[in-house]
Amino acid sequence: MRAMTRAGDFDIVVDEPETSGGTSSGPQPTDLLLASLSSCFALALAFTARKRGIELPGLTVTATGTYDGPSFSDIVLTVVADTAPDVVERLIPHAQRVCYVTNTLRRRPEITVALG
């Protein structure tokens, strides 16, 4: 169940928990999906804040998915920062516009499997 995947210049170990037949030697694919989402949104928030001269100390974005069979029925992004909540709230729509991962998931791209 363990796989090695390449992302740019980086090797990433991907695995499943032992309870699912894996070796727990790396994050499972769904954890990587949630990590991609939360990290992209955190970077988008930081980018939009910086453009406006706003500091976001302690910025943390957590993605939590609810399983529904072999997929997520919903994903919640929780944003925490040591800044007034209204400041962060005003940045969210701007971050949503520039976050590639949230935009990709929102538009549900067609996925094609091809032999190479």
Secondary structure, DSSP 8 states (H G I E B T S, - for coil): --EEEEETTEEEEE---GGGTS--SS--HHHHHHHHHHHHHHHHHHHHHHHTT---TT-EEEEEEEEETTEEEEEEEEEE-SS-HHHHHHHHHHHHHH-HHHHHHHH---------
